[in-house]
Amino acid sequence: QVQLVESGGGLVQAGGSLRLSCAASGLTFGSYGMGWFRQAPGKEREFVAAITRGGSDTRYADSVKGRFTISRDNAKNTVYLQMNSLKPEDTAVYYCGAQSVDSNYWGQGTRVNVSS
């Protein structure tokens, strides 16, 4: 059974930092591209960041570029999202996703609240 378990969310003041983690199990982690997405209240889920299977390439939404960093540790089956200079508009539930050529999975999400 595939599981993606996010952690690290919480309440932080604007300008602060958080580090999200997503621990994967039940899949061959190194065979999956990994990504972070978020869904703010009343809005659709949106792309935040992605990283390739080996971790050599990353891409980001324009809204987080320069502030967020995605990374992965294939030995620990974990992907991370370092979030710096947080803004109130970053408030959302953050989800990690795993994608291969023939399957994709989602975690349950972790909530991030950024106060002004």
TORDO-428791 format. One line per field, with one value per residue (C-alpha): residue in one letter; chain; x, y, z. Coordinates in nm, 4 decimals, padded with zeros to 6 digits. Example, Ala and Ser with C-alpha at 12.3 -4.5 7.8 and 13.67 -1.06 7.14 Angstrom:
TORDO-428791
type: a | s $
mol: A | A $
xx: 01.2300 | 01.3670 $
yy: -00.4500 | -00.1060 $
zz: 00.7800 | 00.7140 $
***
This chain:
TORDO-428791
type: q | v | q | l | v | e | s | g | g | g | l | v | q | a | g | g | s | l | r | l | s | c | a | a | s | g | l | t | f | g | s | y | g | m | g | w | f | r | q | a | p | g | k | e | r | e | f | v | a | a | i | t | r | g | g | s | d | t | r | y | a | d | s | v | k | g | r | f | t | i | s | r | d | n | a | k | n | t | v | y | l | q | m | n | s | l | k | p | e | d | t | a | v | y | y | c | g | a | q | s | v | d | s | n | y | w | g | q | g | t | r | v | n | v | s | s $
mol: A | A | A | A | A | A | A | A | A | A | A | A | A | A | A | A | A | A | A | A | A | A | A | A | A | A | A | A | A | A | A | A | A | A | A | A | A | A | A | A | A | A | A | A | A | A | A | A | A | A | A | A | A | A | A | A | A | A | A | A | A | A | A | A | A | A | A | A | A | A | A | A | A | A | A | A | A | A | A | A | A | A | A | A | A | A | A | A | A | A | A | A | A | A | A | A | A | A | A | A | A | A | A | A | A | A | A | A | A | A | A | A | A | A | A | A $
xx: 00.0000 | 00.1434 | 00.1524 | 00.2716 | 00.2752 | 00.3354 | 00.4543 | 00.6027 | 00.3103 | 00.1962 | 00.1424 | 00.4173 | 00.4453 | 00.5045 | 00.8733 | 00.9279 | 01.0286 | 00.8969 | 01.0300 | 00.7792 | 00.8605 | 00.6866 | 00.7767 | 00.6892 | 00.6386 | 00.5078 | 00.6673 | 01.0066 | 01.0750 | 01.3585 | 01.1277 | 00.8950 | 00.9132 | 00.7928 | 00.6060 | 00.4438 | 00.1065 | -00.1147 | -00.4778 | -00.5861 | -00.9385 | -01.1850 | -00.9252 | -00.8174 | -00.5107 | -00.2036 | 00.1470 | 00.4263 | 00.7444 | 00.8694 | 01.1870 | 01.2996 | 01.3615 | 01.7326 | 01.6970 | 01.9029 | 01.6288 | 01.3724 | 01.1070 | 00.8922 | 00.5812 | 00.6633 | 00.4943 | 00.7466 | 01.0609 | 01.3540 | 01.1759 | 01.1034 | 01.3442 | 01.2469 | 01.4875 | 01.4792 | 01.6709 | 01.6205 | 01.7918 | 01.5220 | 01.2309 | 01.1577 | 01.1005 | 01.1290 | 01.0054 | 01.2022 | 00.9865 | 01.1469 | 01.0173 | 00.6656 | 00.3761 | 00.0119 | -00.0790 | 00.1208 | -00.1479 | -00.2851 | -00.2923 | 00.0241 | 00.0194 | 00.2982 | 00.2514 | 00.4415 | 00.4284 | 00.5680 | 00.4864 | 00.1881 | 00.0808 | 00.0471 | -00.0274 | -00.1183 | -00.0648 | -00.3292 | -00.1768 | -00.0324 | -00.1721 | 00.0368 | -00.0957 | 00.1027 | -00.0105 | 00.0485 $
yy: 00.0000 | 00.3338 | 00.6061 | 00.9633 | 01.1311 | 01.5050 | 01.6793 | 02.0089 | 02.2412 | 02.4879 | 02.8511 | 03.0990 | 03.4753 | 03.6451 | 03.6419 | 03.3162 | 02.9727 | 02.6195 | 02.2927 | 02.0411 | 01.6727 | 01.3978 | 01.0417 | 00.7807 | 00.4086 | 00.1221 | 00.2408 | 00.2499 | 00.6087 | 00.6677 | 00.5825 | 00.8729 | 01.2384 | 01.4245 | 01.7481 | 01.9824 | 02.1393 | 02.3589 | 02.4467 | 02.7676 | 02.8101 | 02.8593 | 02.8012 | 02.5153 | 02.3087 | 02.4637 | 02.3549 | 02.4711 | 02.2788 | 01.9587 | 01.7532 | 01.4784 | 01.1200 | 01.1674 | 01.5170 | 01.6837 | 01.9100 | 02.1232 | 02.3703 | 02.6159 | 02.8217 | 03.1855 | 03.2789 | 03.0839 | 03.1053 | 03.2286 | 03.1609 | 02.7868 | 02.4993 | 02.1424 | 01.8582 | 01.4845 | 01.2119 | 00.8874 | 00.6901 | 00.8100 | 00.7995 | 01.1596 | 01.4827 | 01.8230 | 02.1734 | 02.4479 | 02.7588 | 03.0904 | 03.4470 | 03.3187 | 03.5454 | 03.5365 | 03.4310 | 03.1120 | 02.9962 | 02.6680 | 02.2936 | 02.1574 | 01.8204 | 01.6090 | 01.4016 | 01.1165 | 01.0532 | 00.7848 | 00.6953 | 00.4884 | 00.5926 | 00.8850 | 00.9235 | 01.1997 | 01.2549 | 01.3803 | 01.7238 | 01.9423 | 02.2822 | 02.5978 | 02.9213 | 03.2401 | 03.5309 | 03.8916 $
zz: 00.0000 | -00.1064 | 00.1554 | 00.1364 | 00.4755 | 00.4988 | 00.8126 | 00.9235 | 00.8735 | 01.1343 | 01.2203 | 01.1405 | 01.1161 | 00.7859 | 00.7023 | 00.8845 | 00.7617 | 00.7667 | 00.6348 | 00.5095 | 00.4765 | 00.2844 | 00.3734 | 00.1142 | 00.1589 | -00.0497 | -00.3718 | -00.5391 | -00.4419 | -00.6864 | -00.9764 | -00.9033 | -00.9741 | -00.6682 | -00.6310 | -00.3849 | -00.4451 | -00.2319 | -00.1957 | -00.0300 | 00.1095 | -00.1738 | -00.4427 | -00.6642 | -00.5953 | -00.7563 | -00.8403 | -00.6099 | -00.6907 | -00.8485 | -00.8522 | -01.0852 | -00.9813 | -00.9233 | -00.7860 | -01.0553 | -01.1871 | -01.0103 | -01.1107 | -00.9225 | -00.9519 | -01.0128 | -00.6865 | -00.4779 | -00.6893 | -00.4843 | -00.1546 | -00.1604 | -00.2232 | -00.3019 | -00.2325 | -00.1861 | -00.0077 | -00.1951 | 00.0799 | 00.3218 | 00.0742 | 00.1648 | -00.0213 | 00.1450 | 00.0865 | 00.2567 | 00.2704 | 00.3560 | 00.3617 | 00.4030 | 00.3131 | 00.4230 | 00.0684 | 00.1217 | 00.3646 | 00.2328 | 00.2764 | 00.1196 | -00.0516 | -00.1862 | -00.4965 | -00.6562 | -01.0289 | -01.2567 | -01.6163 | -01.5131 | -01.1662 | -00.9316 | -00.5642 | -00.3201 | 00.0475 | 00.2886 | 00.3252 | 00.5978 | 00.6837 | 00.6735 | 00.8205 | 00.7756 | 00.9894 | 00.8936 $
***
